[in-house]
């Protein structure tokens, strides 16, 4: 069975937010480092320790926010933010711009998948993912079939 979805365009704001959340979840270890710097206050009492730790973490988050915002502006990544239709089967995901142009994504390229309350998110890398909201599927059976494929591939 092949799942053919409706066309969907990923909003840049959604991409930035989801990418930033993914990076912060993957690199959770940065928070204890910032807290350790803040704990320098107990060694030498000065508010500069707390300010430095919070500033460092803030700059870290700002760095990644700028990275994801930059991706949305680059010419070679414009394809990600166009209206795409997807054809999904057990072999691959075909991202189609129109009936003649498309790009296959093999299942072995997908590192992990998440099923949220309103979408599937298939992570290819830190900054690349496929966002498939439930509204683009033509029926609940197609959504359940994709869920079955993801379970069979051990991504969920």
N, C-alpha and C positions, 0 to 999 in steps of 0.2 A: 504494500500500500504506500502511496506517495501522498504526503500532506502538501497541499498547495494553499498558501496563505494569501490574504489580501495584501496590498501594498502598504508599507509602513515606513515612515521617515523618523529616524531617531533624533529628537530635539537635542541641540547642543548643550543646553542646561542640564538635561537628564544625564547625558554622557559625562559631563564634568562632575556632577554630584555622585553618580555611581562609581566612576573611576576613583575619585578621592576616597570614598568610603571603602572601596576594595583595597586600596593601598594602605590605608590606616589600619584595616583589619589584618592585612598580611604582615605589616611592620609594626605590630603592637609593642614590640620591645623598645621603641623609641620613648614611650611614655615613662617607663621606669628610669631611663637615663635622665630625662628631664626632672623627674622627682628626686633622683639622687643628687642632682645639681642643686635643687631647691633645699635639700637636707643639709647642704653646706652651711646653712644658717645656724645649725646647732653646733657646728665646729667653731666658726667665727661669726658671732651674731652681727649680721648686716643684711639689710633688705636687698642688697645687690645680688645675693645668691638666688633669692626667689625671683627677682626681676630677670636675672640672666637665664634661669631655667625656663621660665615662661616665655621669654623672648626667643630663646633657641627653639622651643617647640613651635611657637607661632611662625617663625621663619621657615621651619621644616614644612609645616602645613601649607604656607604660602608658596613655597617652592613647588610642591606637587600641584597646587591649584593653578599656578602659572603654566606648568607642563601640560596639564589637561586642557587648559584654555588654548594653548598654543597649537595643540593637535587639531582643534576645531578650525583653526585659521590656515593650516597648511594645505597647499594645493593638492598634493598627492593623497590626502586623506578626505577630500571632498566626497569621494564615492561612499564613504561610510554614512554620510549625512544626507544622501539622496533617498528618494522613495524607492524602496526595494521590495520585491516579492520573494518569498522563500519557497523552495521545493525541498521537502525533507523526507528522506527515506532511511533505511537502516545502513546504507553505504556512505551517505554524505549529506551535507546541507548545501544546496545550490542557491546562492544569492543572485537574483536576477534584476538587472536594471530595466531591461525590456525583454521581449521574446527572443532576441538574438544575442544579447550580451549578458554574461553572468560569470560568477566565480564560484567554483566548488570549494567547500571546506570539508576536509575529511574528518571523521570522528576522532582519529588519533591526534589531531591538532587541538582538540578541546581538552584543557587541563582539568577543569571542574565545572559543575553546573549547579545552579540554585533554582529552586522553585519558590518564588515569592507568592504573596497573596494575589498579585495581579499579572505576573509575568514569569517567563523562564529567562534566566540569564546564563549564557554559556561563555565561560572565560577561556580565551585563547592565550592571553598573557596579562601582565599587569595593566596595560593600557588598551588592550583590545578585547572586546567582548561582543557577543551578539545578544541583543535585547529583543525578546519575543513576547510582547504583551498578549494576554489571552484574547483580546478583542480582535486580533488579526486572524484568528482561526475561524474557519467556517462553521465548525460544530464542536461540541464537547468531546465527541469521539476522536477527533483529530488531536485535540489537546491531550486526551488520555493516551492516545497512541504514542505521542511524543514523550510523554512521561514514562511509558513502558520502554521505549527505546533507550531513554537516559538511564533507567534502572538496569536494563540489560547490559549496557555499556559500562555500568558501575560508576556513573558520573554523579548520581544523586545518592 
